[in-house]
Amino acid sequence: MVKLIAALALIVGIGFHANNFVEAASWYFFVHPTSETSPNYYYDLDRRVNYMRDWTGWSCSNCTDVWGHTYDQHMGTDYPLANGRPIRSAQQGTVTEVVNYQYNQCGVNTGPVFGTYVKIRHPAHGSSGKVYYTTYAHMTYQSPAVTVGQNVGIYQYLGAVGQTGNACGYHLHWAVEETNLGNYVDPFDKGLVCGFYGSAPCSVEPSQLDEDVELDN
């Protein structure tokens, strides 16, 4: 009986934290999809070949080396993470794609470049009415814990970090599409992620919640 009461208390506690986090997150739409909140590469805001610019204003032309905050034609945000670390939904939505791809092909831009990945469609955001899609790429093969058509909550466990597809090392590639599939945007430049570029601060950091939510998978 004591163990049962303790287990129920733990479940209630997890739900309490998660509900608070959902309420807080409604202020700014997206949270970071991992407990790591410092990306090492951002979306390339200048889509021209050999021109690179990211949301911090760092830029160069005719660059041939990757040494800044972004790299040429990069269409997402890279989070450096150890193999197997949890990947979580950046906002509530509906899963539209789940792809499992077993192989790593660093530097190869043919075939399933995202490797194993999950894509989520998010409901219209505020008065803008814009719909967003997020992709969580290079997951560990067969790690996705969601299925197509499934509704997910904010910061829900999706799968594990890996290096499938065109990935040169373990990391999460997080991509955001606005309104239409293929229209990639930088959520940091648009102020859609808590704590960045004019958006509301994170009232609850993902890292604070991680230990609690870790128990749900």
C-alpha positions, -999 to +999 in steps of 0.1 A: +000+000+000+028+024+009+045+017-025+012+023-043+007+056-026+042+067-034+038+057-070+005+077-073+022+107-057+050+105-082+026+103-112+006+133-098+038+152-093+049+146-129+015+157-142+017+189-121+051+199-135+040+190-171+008+211-168+027+241-155+052+238-184+024+237-210+009+269-196+042+286-195+051+275-230+019+291-245+036+325-242+062+319-269+051+288-288+084+267-290+106+254-263+140+238-270+135+202-281+162+189-257+176+197-223+206+212-241+196+249-248+228+260-266+228+250-303+262+249-321+249+257-356+219+277-367+198+280-398+215+298-427+194+330-432+211+337-466+200+310-489+224+320-517+253+295-522+285+305-506+268+332-485+262+325-448+242+345-423+225+335-390+203+352-365+232+366-345+243+387-374+275+368-380+281+367-418+306+362-446+306+358-483+324+332-504+332+312-473+347+278-478+350+266-442+326+259-414+337+280-385+309+303-375+274+298-361+260+284-393+271+269-425+261+272-461+225+260-470+219+247-435+181+244-430+178+238-393+194+241-358+219+216-346+221+206-309+253+188-298+242+158-277+255+124-266+242+093-283+209+082-269+199+114-252+161+122-252+146+142-280+113+160-271+085+178-289+090+216-290+052+222-289+020+202-290+008+189-323+001+159-345+027+135-358+027+135-397+058+115-405+079+088-388+108+074-408+133+047-397+166+046-416+194+025-404+225+039-420+249+067-414+262+085-445+283+115-433+287+141-461+263+123-485+234+144-497+215+116-515+190+092-500+173+099-466+195+128-454+175+131-422+180+094-414+156+083-388+133+113-380+099+125-367+078+154-382+050+171-363+024+196-375+016+223-349-017+241-346-021+277-359+000+301-337-018+330-321-033+358-342-009+351-371-028+319-379+004+304-391+008+266-390+043+252-383+059+219-388+090+207-369+113+179-378+136+160-354+163+143-375+193+119-372+176+099-344+188+064-334+174+038-357+140+024-344+140+048-314+109+069-324+083+064-296+054+080-316+033+070-346+018+089-375-015+105-365-007+105-328-013+137-309+017+147-287+020+173-259+047+198-254+081+184-244+068+148-249+095+122-255+099+114-292+130+093-295+168+092-290+197+111-304+217+093-330+237+099-362+216+083-390+214+099-424+238+127-434+252+133-399+289+136-390+286+130-353+258+126-327+234+155-326+198+166-331+190+185-363+158+205-355+141+220-385+110+244-386+088+249-416+063+278-417+028+275-433+039+252-461+062+221-462+095+231-477+093+267-464+121+264-438+126+293-414+148+301-384+126+301-352+153+321-333+153+349-359+115+350-357+115+350-319+095+318-317+117+301-291+115+311-254+143+333-242+156+344-276+154+375-298+125+394-282+104+363-272+092+358-237+117+342-212+114+306-203+095+305-171+104+269-167+136+257-183+135+223-201+166+212-180+146+217-148+118+195-161+140+169-177+144+147-146+107+145-140+096+140-176+124+114-181+103+090-162+075+090-188+094+069-214 
